[in-house]
Amino acid sequence: MKYICGAYTSAPSLNNASIRSEAEFYSNINLIKQIKGLEIPFWGENCHPFGNSFLNSYLKKDWKNSLTCIPCMVTANKLDDKIGLASTDEGSRLIALQIHKKAYESFLEFNNHFGINIFENIHLSSAPCHQQQNSSVSSFTKSLEEIIKWNWDSSKIFIEHCDKYNLEGRFEKGYLSLEEEILAIKNVASNNIGFVVNTGRSSIEGKKIETVNEHIELICNHNIPVGIIFSGTSNVDNSPLKWKDLHVPFGCFDTSKFPYKNSILSKSNVKKIFNNLEQFLNQINFFGFKLMPSDPKNASIKKRIGINEDAIKVLNSFLNK
């Protein structure tokens, strides 16, 4: 089994490290044979702090990568909280489309460099936060209808579900609900759209690991393709990472060298996910992981690489039986 690796969240550059450290990190990522491809973030202008050309040096031509547009929406929302593909403010929705058009241009740039399509899927989100009715299904539908017209070659469009808005304010991103996103997909009526379930974000939404299974079941029962990204959070009261969307690594497994003991991705919880997955395995398009060291400013290259290697060993123990 090979996996999509969201390497950028464990990379030194997320904390403004040197290009030398970044090169060492990606050189080591490149050596991990179980990686199918990378989850590549689009930040608004490019896909890496050192430019798209930096990544070209470390991407393998036979990798099948994902291009995620969630970072560019998070970046945009820091300046204007109405911007997003689901925005009810038409001007803000059009700005979001313009930003995604830039992501499309990066998609073409990478593919032109390699001479083939190196992306298996594109990840979108239903930003902005639904607070004050800033987002809607109809706006999201309209944006999806526009985006699928662009020539994505063989790439599929996947909506990465983030935690939904609630009146209590107990959310991280607060986007549309999964039911609303499914409705938008049904409105578009395209066979080229699926979902990404991020285990951390689903857990944050429901404040329990069982929400991951509920989301997978709902998507699969609608016969919609789904990919699963393993990413953590914490449910421990004294943890500074409690219910934060900070890509907490796996917990304590027998093979783990760099576990986070308070991770919601514990042995028992990961087992719950895979026990439930048995009935849906033929509908899963890909598996992956996106992790961040618990001490991101000070983590060594060894630890940054190690949490990714730990993830592979854990997932292999469930998938390579």
MITOR-270969 format. One record per residue: residue number from 1; residue in one letter; x, y, z of N, C-alpha, C, O in turn. Coordinates in steps of 0.05 Angstrom, whole numbers. Example, Ala and Ser with C-alpha at 12.3 -4.5 7.8 and 13.67 -1.06 7.14 Angstrom:
[node 1 'A' [264 -114 156] [246 -90 156] [264 -66 156] [285 -66 169]]
[node 2 'S' [257 -45 142] [273 -21 143] [258 1 157] [268 23 161]]
This chain:
[node 1 'M' [17 -24 0] [0 0 0] [18 25 0] [37 26 15]]
[node 2 'K' [10 44 -17] [24 70 -17] [5 92 -10] [-19 90 -13]]
[node 3 'Y' [16 114 0] [0 135 13] [6 163 2] [28 169 -6]]
[node 4 'I' [-15 180 4] [-11 209 0] [1 220 26] [-10 216 47]]
[node 5 'C' [23 234 24] [37 246 47] [34 276 47] [44 289 28]]
[node 6 'G' [21 287 67] [19 316 70] [44 327 83] [43 337 105]]
[node 7 'A' [66 324 69] [92 330 81] [95 359 90] [111 365 108]]
[node 8 'Y' [81 377 77] [86 406 82] [80 414 111] [93 433 121]]
[node 9 'T' [62 399 125] [56 407 153] [78 398 172] [80 407 195]]
[node 10 'S' [95 379 163] [118 371 180] [144 383 170] [165 377 182]]
[node 11 'A' [143 398 149] [167 410 137] [178 433 154] [162 448 166]]
[node 12 'P' [204 438 154] [215 461 169] [205 488 159] [203 507 175]]
[node 13 'S' [199 490 133] [191 516 122] [165 527 134] [160 551 132]]
[node 14 'L' [149 510 146] [124 519 159] [131 538 182] [114 553 191]]
[node 15 'N' [156 536 191] [165 553 213] [188 570 205] [206 577 221]]
[node 16 'N' [188 578 179] [208 597 168] [237 588 170] [255 604 176]]
[node 17 'A' [241 562 166] [268 551 167] [283 557 141] [272 567 122]]
[node 18 'S' [309 550 141] [326 556 118] [320 537 95] [309 515 99]]
[node 19 'I' [328 545 71] [325 528 48] [342 503 51] [336 482 39]]
[node 20 'R' [364 505 66] [381 482 70] [367 460 86] [368 437 80]]
[node 21 'S' [353 469 107] [337 450 124] [314 438 107] [308 414 110]]
[node 22 'E' [302 454 91] [280 445 75] [289 425 54] [276 405 49]]
[node 23 'A' [312 429 42] [323 411 23] [330 384 36] [325 363 24]]
[node 24 'E' [341 385 60] [347 360 75] [321 345 81] [321 320 78]]
[node 25 'F' [301 359 89] [275 346 95] [264 332 71] [257 309 72]]
[node 26 'Y' [262 347 48] [249 335 24] [267 313 12] [257 295 -1]]
[node 27 'S' [293 315 15] [310 294 5] [305 268 20] [305 246 8]]
[node 28 'N' [299 270 46] [292 246 61] [264 236 56] [259 212 55]]
[node 29 'I' [245 254 52] [218 247 44] [218 231 18] [204 211 15]]
[node 30 'N' [235 240 0] [238 228 -26] [247 199 -25] [242 183 -44]]
[node 31 'L' [259 191 -3] [270 164 0] [250 144 10] [255 120 10]]
[node 32 'I' [227 154 20] [206 136 32] [191 123 9] [175 136 -5]]
[node 33 'K' [194 97 6] [183 82 -17] [153 79 -16] [140 76 -37]]
[node 34 'Q' [141 81 8] [112 77 10] [96 102 4] [71 102 7]]
[node 35 'I' [109 124 -4] [95 148 -12] [85 146 -40] [101 141 -59]]
[node 36 'K' [59 150 -44] [47 150 -71] [49 177 -84] [51 179 -109]]
[node 37 'G' [49 198 -68] [51 225 -77] [48 244 -54] [44 235 -31]]
[node 38 'L' [51 270 -58] [49 289 -37] [23 304 -39] [11 308 -60]]
[node 39 'E' [13 313 -16] [-8 333 -15] [6 360 -17] [20 368 2]]
[node 40 'I' [2 374 -39] [17 399 -44] [-2 422 -39] [-23 424 -51]]
[node 41 'P' [6 441 -21] [-12 463 -14] [-9 487 -33] [13 494 -41]]
[node 42 'F' [-31 499 -40] [-30 524 -55] [-37 546 -35] [-58 546 -22]]
[node 43 'W' [-18 565 -32] [-21 585 -10] [-33 611 -20] [-40 629 -3]]
[node 44 'G' [-37 614 -46] [-49 639 -56] [-33 650 -80] [-45 662 -98]]
[node 45 'E' [-7 646 -80] [10 654 -102] [26 631 -113] [30 629 -137]]
[node 46 'N' [34 613 -95] [50 589 -104] [45 567 -84] [29 569 -66]]
[node 47 'C' [60 545 -87] [56 521 -71] [79 516 -51] [79 496 -37]]
[node 48 'H' [97 534 -50] [119 531 -31] [132 558 -25] [134 575 -43]]
[node 49 'P' [141 563 0] [153 588 7] [177 595 -10] [184 618 -14]]
[node 50 'F' [191 574 -20] [214 578 -38] [208 576 -67] [225 573 -84]]
[node 51 'G' [182 576 -73] [173 575 -101] [166 547 -111] [176 527 -101]]
[node 52 'N' [149 546 -131] [142 520 -143] [166 505 -154] [167 481 -153]]
[node 53 'S' [186 520 -164] [209 507 -176] [225 491 -155] [237 471 -162]]
[node 54 'F' [223 499 -130] [237 484 -108] [225 456 -107] [240 436 -105]]
[node 55 'L' [199 454 -107] [186 428 -105] [192 410 -130] [194 386 -127]]
[node 56 'N' [195 422 -153] [201 407 -177] [225 389 -173] [227 367 -185]]
[node 57 'S' [244 398 -157] [269 382 -153] [264 357 -136] [280 339 -137]]
[node 58 'Y' [241 356 -122] [237 334 -103] [212 317 -110] [208 297 -97]]
[node 59 'L' [197 325 -130] [174 309 -138] [183 288 -158] [198 293 -176]]
[node 60 'K' [173 264 -154] [179 243 -173] [158 243 -195] [135 247 -191]]
[node 61 'K' [167 237 -219] [150 239 -243] [127 218 -241] [106 223 -252]]
[node 62 'D' [132 196 -228] [111 176 -226] [94 178 -201] [76 162 -197]]
[node 63 'W' [98 199 -185] [80 204 -162] [53 214 -172] [51 227 -192]]
[node 64 'K' [33 207 -157] [6 218 -162] [-2 235 -138] [-10 225 -117]]
[node 65 'N' [0 261 -141] [-2 280 -119] [-31 291 -117] [-48 287 -134]]
[node 66 'S' [-35 304 -94] [-59 320 -90] [-52 349 -88] [-31 356 -77]]
[node 67 'L' [-68 366 -99] [-65 395 -97] [-87 405 -78] [-110 404 -86]]
[node 68 'T' [-80 415 -55] [-100 425 -36] [-102 455 -36] [-82 469 -34]]
[node 69 'C' [-126 465 -39] [-131 494 -39] [-141 505 -13] [-149 528 -11]]
[node 70 'I' [-141 488 8] [-150 498 34] [-131 519 45] [-141 539 56]]
[node 71 'P' [-104 516 43] [-87 537 53] [-92 564 41] [-90 585 55]]
[node 72 'C' [-98 566 15] [-103 592 3] [-128 605 14] [-130 630 15]]
[node 73 'M' [-148 589 21] [-172 601 33] [-168 610 62] [-178 630 70]]
[node 74 'V' [-152 594 77] [-146 602 104] [-130 628 104] [-135 646 120]]
[node 75 'T' [-111 630 85] [-95 655 82] [-113 678 75] [-110 700 86]]
[node 76 'A' [-131 674 56] [-149 696 47] [-168 705 69] [-174 729 72]]
[node 77 'N' [-177 686 85] [-196 692 106] [-184 708 129] [-198 721 144]]
[node 78 'K' [-158 708 131] [-145 725 151] [-147 754 143] [-146 772 160]]
[node 79 'L' [-151 760 117] [-154 787 107] [-184 795 104] [-191 818 109]]
[node 80 'D' [-200 775 97] [-228 780 92] [-244 754 98] [-241 735 83]]
[node 81 'D' [-259 754 120] [-272 729 129] [-296 721 112] [-309 702 118]]
[node 82 'K' [-302 736 91] [-324 729 73] [-315 714 48] [-332 703 33]]
[node 83 'I' [-289 713 43] [-279 700 19] [-282 669 20] [-274 657 40]]
[node 84 'G' [-292 658 -1] [-294 629 -2] [-312 620 -25] [-327 636 -36]]
[node 85 'L' [-309 595 -34] [-325 585 -56] [-355 584 -49] [-372 583 -67]]
[node 86 'A' [-361 583 -23] [-389 581 -15] [-399 608 -5] [-421 609 7]]
[node 87 'S' [-385 629 -10] [-392 655 1] [-419 666 -10] [-424 664 -34]]
[node 88 'T' [-435 677 7] [-461 689 -2] [-456 717 -12] [-474 729 -23]]
[node 89 'D' [-433 728 -7] [-425 754 -18] [-413 749 -46] [-391 738 -47]]
[node 90 'E' [-427 757 -67] [-418 750 -94] [-390 760 -100] [-375 746 -113]]
[node 91 'G' [-383 784 -92] [-356 794 -97] [-335 777 -83] [-314 772 -95]]
[node 92 'S' [-341 768 -59] [-322 751 -44] [-320 724 -57] [-298 712 -57]]
[node 93 'R' [-342 714 -67] [-342 688 -81] [-325 689 -106] [-309 671 -112]]
[node 94 'L' [-327 711 -121] [-312 714 -145] [-282 717 -139] [-265 708 -155]]
[node 95 'I' [-275 730 -117] [-247 732 -109] [-236 704 -103] [-214 698 -111]]
[node 96 'A' [-253 688 -90] [-244 660 -84] [-240 645 -110] [-220 629 -112]]
[node 97 'L' [-257 649 -130] [-253 636 -156] [-227 645 -169] [-213 629 -181]]
[node 98 'Q' [-221 671 -167] [-196 681 -178] [-172 668 -165] [-152 662 -179]]
[node 99 'I' [-173 665 -139] [-151 652 -125] [-148 623 -133] [-126 613 -137]]
[node 100 'H' [-171 609 -137] [-170 581 -146] [-160 580 -175] [-148 560 -183]]
[node 101 'K' [-165 600 -190] [-155 601 -218] [-124 602 -217] [-111 590 -234]]
[node 102 'K' [-113 616 -197] [-84 617 -194] [-74 589 -186] [-52 581 -195]]
[node 103 'A' [-89 575 -170] [-82 547 -163] [-82 530 -188] [-64 513 -191]]
[node 104 'Y' [-101 534 -205] [-103 520 -231] [-78 526 -248] [-68 508 -262]]
[node 105 'E' [-69 551 -247] [-45 558 -262] [-20 544 -252] [-3 536 -267]]
[node 106 'S' [-19 540 -225] [3 525 -213] [1 495 -222] [21 482 -227]]
[node 107 'F' [-23 485 -222] [-29 458 -232] [-17 454 -260] [-3 435 -266]]
[node 108 'L' [-23 474 -278] [-12 472 -305] [18 475 -306] [32 462 -321]]
[node 109 'E' [29 492 -288] [58 497 -288] [73 471 -280] [92 464 -293]]
[node 110 'F' [63 457 -260] [76 432 -252] [74 412 -274] [94 399 -281]]
[node 111 'N' [51 410 -286] [46 390 -307] [63 396 -332] [73 378 -345]]
[node 112 'N' [66 421 -338] [82 429 -361] [112 422 -356] [126 414 -374]]
[node 113 'H' [120 425 -331] [148 419 -324] [153 389 -328] [174 382 -339]]
[node 114 'F' [134 372 -319] [139 343 -320] [129 330 -347] [136 308 -353]]
[node 115 'G' [113 345 -362] [104 335 -387] [80 315 -385] [71 304 -404]]
[node 116 'I' [70 312 -360] [47 295 -355] [31 307 -332] [41 325 -318]]
[node 117 'N' [7 297 -328] [-9 306 -305] [1 291 -280] [-2 266 -278]]
[node 118 'I' [12 305 -261] [23 292 -237] [4 293 -213] [11 285 -191]]
[node 119 'F' [-21 303 -218] [-40 305 -197] [-63 285 -200] [-76 284 -222]]
[node 120 'E' [-68 270 -180] [-91 251 -180] [-117 265 -172] [-138 258 -183]]
[node 121 'N' [-115 284 -154] [-139 298 -145] [-132 326 -135] [-110 333 -128]]
[node 122 'I' [-154 342 -135] [-153 370 -126] [-171 373 -102] [-195 365 -104]]
[node 123 'H' [-162 385 -80] [-178 387 -56] [-188 416 -53] [-173 435 -53]]
[node 124 'L' [-215 419 -50] [-228 444 -46] [-242 444 -19] [-244 423 -6]]
[node 125 'S' [-251 467 -10] [-266 469 15] [-290 488 12] [-291 504 -7]]
[node 126 'S' [-309 485 30] [-333 502 29] [-331 526 47] [-349 534 61]]
[node 127 'A' [-307 539 47] [-303 565 61] [-322 585 48] [-330 583 25]]
[node 128 'P' [-329 606 63] [-318 615 89] [-334 603 112] [-352 587 109]]
[node 129 'C' [-328 613 137] [-343 605 160] [-372 613 156] [-378 634 146]]
[node 130 'H' [-390 595 165] [-419 599 161] [-431 620 180] [-455 625 179]]
[node 131 'Q' [-415 630 198] [-424 650 217] [-437 674 202] [-427 683 181]]
[node 132 'Q' [-459 683 212] [-475 706 200] [-484 699 172] [-486 717 155]]
[node 133 'Q' [-489 673 167] [-499 664 141] [-480 673 118] [-489 680 96]]
[node 134 'N' [-454 671 123] [-434 679 103] [-430 659 81] [-417 665 61]]
[node 135 'S' [-442 635 83] [-439 615 63] [-465 601 57] [-484 602 74]]
[node 136 'S' [-467 588 34] [-492 574 27] [-486 551 7] [-466 551 -6]]
[node 137 'V' [-505 532 6] [-503 510 -13] [-504 521 -42] [-489 512 -59]]
[node 138 'S' [-522 540 -47] [-525 550 -74] [-500 564 -84] [-492 561 -107]]
[node 139 'S' [-487 579 -67] [-462 592 -74] [-440 572 -80] [-424 575 -99]]
[node 140 'F' [-438 552 -63] [-418 531 -67] [-423 515 -92] [-404 509 -107]]
[node 141 'T' [-448 510 -98] [-456 496 -123] [-447 512 -147] [-435 501 -166]]
[node 142 'K' [-452 538 -146] [-445 556 -169] [-415 555 -174] [-406 555 -197]]
[node 143 'S' [-399 556 -152] [-370 555 -155] [-360 529 -166] [-342 528 -183]]
[node 144 'L' [-371 507 -156] [-363 481 -165] [-369 477 -195] [-354 466 -210]]
[node 145 'E' [-392 487 -203] [-400 486 -231] [-380 500 -249] [-374 492 -272]]
[node 146 'E' [-369 522 -239] [-349 537 -254] [-322 522 -255] [-310 519 -276]]
[node 147 'I' [-314 512 -232] [-287 499 -229] [-285 474 -246] [-264 468 -257]]
[node 148 'I' [-306 458 -247] [-305 433 -261] [-303 437 -292] [-297 419 -307]]
[node 149 'K' [-309 462 -300] [-306 468 -329] [-277 471 -337] [-270 468 -361]]
[node 150 'W' [-259 477 -318] [-231 480 -324] [-219 453 -331] [-229 432 -321]]
[node 151 'N' [-200 452 -348] [-188 427 -358] [-169 416 -337] [-145 423 -337]]
[node 152 'W' [-179 397 -321] [-162 385 -300] [-150 359 -310] [-139 343 -293]]
[node 153 'D' [-152 353 -336] [-141 328 -347] [-154 305 -332] [-179 303 -332]]
[node 154 'S' [-139 286 -321] [-150 263 -308] [-155 266 -278] [-165 248 -265]]
[node 155 'S' [-149 290 -268] [-152 295 -239] [-181 297 -231] [-198 307 -246]]
[node 156 'K' [-187 286 -207] [-214 288 -196] [-215 311 -176] [-195 318 -163]]
[node 157 'I' [-238 323 -173] [-243 344 -153] [-254 331 -128] [-273 316 -128]]
[node 158 'F' [-240 336 -105] [-249 325 -79] [-254 348 -60] [-238 366 -57]]
[node 159 'I' [-277 347 -47] [-283 367 -26] [-272 356 0] [-281 335 10]]
[node 160 'E' [-253 370 13] [-244 362 39] [-262 374 60] [-263 398 64]]
[node 161 'H' [-277 356 73] [-296 366 93] [-280 376 118] [-264 362 129]]
[node 162 'C' [-286 400 126] [-275 412 150] [-298 413 171] [-321 410 164]]
[node 163 'D' [-291 418 196] [-312 419 216] [-333 440 211] [-326 463 202]]
[node 164 'K' [-358 434 216] [-380 452 209] [-384 473 230] [-376 470 253]]
[node 165 'Y' [-398 493 223] [-406 515 241] [-427 505 261] [-444 489 254]]
[node 166 'N' [-425 515 285] [-446 510 305] [-451 535 321] [-433 552 325]]
[node 167 'L' [-475 538 332] [-482 563 346] [-467 567 372] [-465 589 381]]
[node 168 'E' [-457 545 383] [-442 547 408] [-414 558 404] [-400 565 424]]
[node 169 'G' [-405 560 379] [-379 571 374] [-356 551 379] [-333 559 380]]
[node 170 'R' [-363 525 381] [-343 505 387] [-334 492 360] [-338 469 355]]
[node 171 'F' [-321 508 344] [-311 499 319] [-284 512 313] [-276 532 325]]
[node 172 'E' [-269 500 294] [-244 511 285] [-248 527 259] [-239 550 258]]
[node 173 'K' [-260 515 239] [-264 528 213] [-293 536 209] [-299 558 199]]
[node 174 'G' [-312 519 217] [-340 527 216] [-351 530 188] [-367 548 183]]
[node 175 'Y' [-343 512 170] [-353 513 142] [-381 500 140] [-394 495 161]]
[node 176 'L' [-390 493 116] [-415 480 112] [-415 452 125] [-393 440 128]]
[node 177 'S' [-438 442 131] [-440 414 141] [-435 394 119] [-437 401 95]]
[node 178 'L' [-429 370 126] [-425 349 106] [-450 345 89] [-449 341 65]]
[node 179 'E' [-473 346 102] [-498 342 88] [-502 364 67] [-512 359 45]]
[node 180 'E' [-495 389 74] [-497 411 55] [-477 408 32] [-484 414 9]]
[node 181 'E' [-453 399 38] [-433 394 17] [-442 372 -2] [-438 374 -26]]
[node 182 'I' [-454 351 9] [-464 330 -8] [-486 340 -26] [-488 333 -49]]
[node 183 'L' [-503 357 -15] [-525 369 -31] [-513 385 -55] [-523 384 -77]]
[node 184 'A' [-492 400 -49] [-479 416 -70] [-468 398 -92] [-471 403 -116]]
[node 185 'I' [-456 375 -84] [-445 356 -104] [-468 345 -120] [-465 342 -145]]
[node 186 'K' [-490 338 -107] [-513 327 -122] [-524 347 -141] [-533 340 -163]]
[node 187 'N' [-523 373 -133] [-533 394 -151] [-516 396 -176] [-526 401 -198]]
[node 188 'V' [-490 393 -173] [-472 395 -196] [-474 370 -214] [-471 372 -238]]
[node 189 'A' [-481 347 -202] [-485 323 -218] [-462 315 -236] [-465 311 -260]]
[node 190 'S' [-438 315 -224] [-414 307 -238] [-403 281 -226] [-403 278 -202]]
[node 191 'N' [-393 264 -243] [-380 239 -233] [-351 244 -225] [-337 226 -216]]
[node 192 'N' [-342 269 -228] [-314 275 -223] [-310 288 -196] [-288 299 -191]]
[node 193 'I' [-330 287 -178] [-327 300 -152] [-330 280 -130] [-349 264 -130]]
[node 194 'G' [-312 281 -110] [-314 263 -87] [-308 279 -62] [-309 303 -61]]
[node 195 'F' [-302 264 -41] [-297 276 -14] [-271 266 -3] [-262 244 -8]]
[node 196 'V' [-259 283 14] [-237 275 31] [-247 277 60] [-257 297 68]]
[node 197 'V' [-244 255 75] [-249 255 103] [-222 258 118] [-205 240 115]]
[node 198 'N' [-219 279 132] [-195 284 149] [-203 276 177] [-221 287 189]]
[node 199 'T' [-189 255 188] [-197 244 214] [-196 265 236] [-212 264 255]]
[node 200 'G' [-177 283 235] [-174 304 255] [-198 323 254] [-210 330 274]]
[node 201 'R' [-204 332 230] [-225 352 226] [-253 341 233] [-270 355 244]]
[node 202 'S' [-257 316 226] [-283 303 233] [-285 300 263] [-306 304 274]]
[node 203 'S' [-263 292 276] [-263 289 305] [-268 316 319] [-282 317 339]]
[node 204 'I' [-256 337 308] [-260 364 320] [-290 371 318] [-301 383 336]]
[node 205 'E' [-302 365 295] [-331 372 292] [-348 359 313] [-365 372 325]]
[node 206 'G' [-345 333 316] [-363 318 334] [-352 315 362] [-366 305 380]]
[node 207 'K' [-327 324 367] [-314 320 393] [-313 291 401] [-315 284 424]]
[node 208 'K' [-309 274 380] [-307 245 385] [-296 232 360] [-301 242 338]]
[node 209 'I' [-283 209 363] [-272 195 340] [-294 183 323] [-291 179 299]]
[node 210 'E' [-317 177 335] [-339 164 321] [-349 181 298] [-362 170 279]]
[node 211 'T' [-345 207 299] [-354 225 277] [-340 218 251] [-352 221 230]]
[node 212 'V' [-316 208 253] [-301 199 229] [-317 178 215] [-322 179 191]]
[node 213 'N' [-326 158 230] [-341 136 218] [-368 145 208] [-378 135 187]]
[node 214 'E' [-381 163 222] [-407 174 213] [-404 188 186] [-421 185 169]]
[node 215 'H' [-382 203 183] [-378 218 158] [-372 199 135] [-382 202 113]]
[node 216 'I' [-355 179 140] [-349 159 119] [-374 144 110] [-378 141 86]]
[node 217 'E' [-390 136 129] [-415 121 123] [-434 138 107] [-446 129 87]]
[node 218 'L' [-437 164 114] [-455 181 100] [-447 185 71] [-463 184 53]]
[node 219 'I' [-421 190 67] [-411 193 40] [-414 168 23] [-424 168 1]]
[node 220 'C' [-406 145 35] [-407 120 20] [-436 112 14] [-442 100 -6]]
[node 221 'N' [-454 118 33] [-482 111 28] [-494 127 5] [-515 120 -5]]
[node 222 'H' [-482 149 -2] [-490 165 -25] [-474 157 -50] [-477 170 -71]]
[node 223 'N' [-458 136 -47] [-442 126 -70] [-424 148 -82] [-421 150 -106]]
[node 224 'I' [-412 163 -64] [-393 184 -72] [-365 175 -66] [-360 164 -44]]
[node 225 'P' [-346 178 -84] [-318 169 -79] [-307 184 -55] [-314 208 -50]]
[node 226 'V' [-289 171 -40] [-278 184 -16] [-249 176 -13] [-241 153 -18]]
[node 227 'G' [-233 195 -3] [-206 190 5] [-204 196 35] [-219 213 45]]
[node 228 'I' [-186 183 48] [-183 187 77] [-155 196 84] [-135 183 78]]
[node 229 'I' [-154 219 97] [-128 229 107] [-128 227 137] [-145 238 151]]
[node 230 'F' [-108 213 147] [-105 210 177] [-89 233 188] [-66 238 181]]
[node 231 'S' [-103 248 205] [-91 272 217] [-104 273 245] [-127 266 249]]
[node 232 'G' [-89 283 265] [-99 281 292] [-106 307 305] [-101 329 294]]
[node 233 'T' [-117 305 328] [-121 326 347] [-119 314 375] [-111 291 377]]
[node 234 'S' [-127 328 395] [-126 316 422] [-153 320 436] [-166 341 432]]
[node 235 'N' [-160 300 452] [-185 303 468] [-179 304 498] [-197 300 514]]
[node 236 'V' [-154 309 505] [-146 309 533] [-148 338 544] [-138 357 532]]
[node 237 'D' [-161 340 566] [-167 367 578] [-143 384 582] [-144 409 577]]
[node 238 'N' [-121 372 591] [-97 389 597] [-78 392 574] [-56 402 577]]
[node 239 'S' [-87 382 550] [-70 384 527] [-73 412 513] [-96 421 509]]
[node 240 'P' [-51 425 506] [-53 451 492] [-64 447 464] [-71 467 451]]
[node 241 'L' [-65 422 454] [-75 417 427] [-104 407 427] [-113 397 407]]
[node 242 'K' [-118 409 450] [-145 398 452] [-163 411 431] [-167 435 430]]
[node 243 'W' [-174 393 413] [-193 400 392] [-182 422 373] [-197 438 362]]
[node 244 'K' [-155 423 370] [-143 442 352] [-136 428 326] [-128 404 326]]
[node 245 'D' [-139 442 304] [-133 430 277] [-104 433 271] [-96 448 253]]
[node 246 'L' [-87 419 286] [-58 422 284] [-44 396 276] [-21 392 282]]
[node 247 'H' [-59 377 264] [-47 354 251] [-30 337 270] [-8 330 264]]
[node 248 'V' [-41 332 293] [-27 318 314] [-19 289 305] [-36 276 292]]
[node 249 'P' [5 280 310] [14 254 301] [-2 231 315] [-18 236 333]]
[node 250 'F' [3 207 306] [-9 183 318] [0 180 347] [20 191 355]]
[node 251 'G' [-16 165 362] [-10 160 390] [11 138 393] [27 133 375]]
[node 252 'C' [10 124 416] [30 104 422] [24 77 410] [6 63 419]]
[node 253 'F' [38 70 389] [37 43 376] [63 29 381] [84 42 386]]
[node 254 'D' [63 3 378] [87 -13 383] [110 -5 366] [134 -6 374]]
[node 255 'T' [104 4 341] [125 11 322] [133 41 322] [151 49 308]]
[node 256 'S' [119 57 338] [123 86 337] [149 95 352] [154 87 374]]
[node 257 'K' [164 112 338] [188 124 350] [182 152 361] [196 161 379]]
[node 258 'F' [162 165 349] [156 193 357] [125 196 362] [112 212 348]]
[node 259 'P' [114 181 381] [85 183 386] [78 208 402] [94 220 416]]
[node 260 'Y' [53 216 399] [42 237 416] [21 224 434] [0 216 424]]
[node 261 'K' [27 221 459] [11 204 477] [-18 214 480] [-35 197 486]]
[node 262 'N' [-23 239 475] [-50 250 478] [-65 251 452] [-86 265 451]]
[node 263 'S' [-55 238 431] [-68 240 405] [-95 224 405] [-97 203 418]]
[node 264 'I' [-114 235 391] [-139 220 387] [-135 196 369] [-152 178 369]]
[node 265 'L' [-113 196 354] [-106 173 338] [-92 152 354] [-69 145 349]]
[node 266 'S' [-105 143 375] [-95 122 392] [-99 94 380] [-113 92 359]]
[node 267 'K' [-87 74 391] [-91 46 381] [-121 39 379] [-130 30 358]]
[node 268 'S' [-135 44 401] [-163 36 401] [-180 52 382] [-198 41 369]]
[node 269 'N' [-174 78 379] [-190 94 361] [-185 89 332] [-203 88 315]]
[node 270 'V' [-159 84 325] [-153 77 297] [-165 50 290] [-175 46 268]]
[node 271 'K' [-166 32 309] [-178 6 305] [-208 9 300] [-219 -5 283]]
[node 272 'K' [-221 28 314] [-250 33 309] [-255 42 280] [-274 33 267]]
[node 273 'I' [-237 59 271] [-240 69 243] [-238 46 223] [-254 44 205]]
[node 274 'F' [-217 30 226] [-213 8 207] [-233 -14 209] [-240 -27 189]]
[node 275 'N' [-243 -19 233] [-265 -39 236] [-289 -30 220] [-302 -47 207]]
[node 276 'N' [-295 -5 221] [-318 6 207] [-313 7 176] [-331 4 160]]
[node 277 'L' [-287 11 169] [-280 14 141] [-282 -11 124] [-285 -10 100]]
[node 278 'E' [-282 -34 138] [-282 -60 123] [-305 -61 103] [-301 -73 81]]
[node 279 'Q' [-328 -50 110] [-351 -52 92] [-350 -32 69] [-366 -34 50]]
[node 280 'F' [-331 -13 70] [-330 8 50] [-304 9 34] [-300 27 18]]
[node 281 'L' [-286 -10 38] [-259 -9 27] [-259 -6 -4] [-241 7 -15]]
[node 282 'N' [-279 -17 -17] [-280 -15 -46] [-287 12 -56] [-286 18 -80]]
[node 283 'Q' [-296 30 -38] [-303 57 -45] [-282 78 -38] [-285 101 -44]]
[node 284 'I' [-261 68 -25] [-239 87 -16] [-220 90 -39] [-208 71 -49]]
[node 285 'N' [-217 115 -49] [-199 121 -71] [-170 123 -63] [-152 116 -79]]
[node 286 'F' [-164 132 -39] [-137 134 -30] [-136 137 1] [-155 145 13]]
[node 287 'F' [-113 130 12] [-107 135 40] [-83 153 42] [-65 153 24]]
[node 288 'G' [-82 169 62] [-59 187 66] [-57 196 95] [-72 187 112]]
[node 289 'F' [-38 214 100] [-34 224 126] [-22 252 124] [-8 259 105]]
[node 290 'K' [-29 269 144] [-19 296 145] [-14 303 174] [-32 306 189]]
[node 291 'L' [12 305 181] [19 307 209] [38 330 214] [53 339 197]]
[node 292 'M' [38 340 239] [55 362 247] [68 354 274] [54 344 292]]
[node 293 'P' [94 358 277] [106 352 303] [94 370 325] [86 392 320]]
[node 294 'S' [92 359 349] [79 374 371] [96 398 380] [86 415 394]]
[node 295 'D' [121 398 372] [139 420 378] [150 432 351] [174 431 347]]
[node 296 'P' [132 443 334] [140 449 307] [163 469 304] [177 468 284]]
[node 297 'K' [167 486 323] [188 506 320] [216 494 325] [236 505 316]]
[node 298 'N' [217 472 341] [243 461 349] [248 433 340] [269 422 346]]
[node 299 'A' [229 421 326] [232 392 319] [255 388 300] [260 404 282]]
[node 300 'S' [270 367 304] [292 359 287] [282 348 261] [259 340 259]]
[node 301 'I' [300 347 241] [293 334 215] [286 305 220] [268 294 208]]
[node 302 'K' [301 292 238] [296 264 245] [267 260 255] [254 241 247]]
[node 303 'K' [258 278 272] [231 275 282] [210 282 261] [189 268 259]]
[node 304 'R' [215 302 244] [197 310 223] [193 287 203] [170 281 194]]
[node 305 'I' [214 273 197] [213 250 179] [200 226 194] [184 211 183]]
[node 306 'G' [208 224 219] [199 201 236] [169 199 240] [158 177 240]]
[node 307 'I' [156 221 243] [126 220 248] [112 210 222] [91 198 224]]
[node 308 'N' [124 216 199] [113 206 174] [118 176 171] [101 161 162]]
[node 309 'E' [142 167 178] [149 139 177] [132 123 197] [123 101 191]]
[node 310 'D' [127 135 220] [110 122 240] [82 118 229] [70 96 233]]
[node 311 'A' [72 138 215] [45 136 204] [42 113 184] [23 98 184]]
[node 312 'I' [63 110 168] [63 89 148] [62 61 161] [47 43 153]]
[node 313 'K' [78 58 182] [78 32 196] [51 26 209] [42 3 209]]
[node 314 'V' [39 47 220] [12 43 233] [-8 35 212] [-23 15 215]]
[node 315 'L' [-10 50 190] [-29 44 169] [-24 17 156] [-43 3 149]]
[node 316 'N' [1 11 152] [8 -16 141] [-2 -38 158] [-10 -59 148]]
[node 317 'S' [-1 -34 185] [-10 -56 203] [-39 -62 200] [-48 -84 207]]
[node 318 'F' [-55 -43 190] [-84 -47 186] [-90 -55 157] [-109 -70 151]]
[node 319 'L' [-75 -44 138] [-82 -47 109] [-66 -69 95] [-75 -78 74]]
[node 320 'N' [-44 -78 106] [-27 -98 93] [-30 -125 106] [-9 -139 110]]
[node 321 'K' [-54 -133 114] [-58 -159 127] [-62 -181 107] [-65 -204 114]]
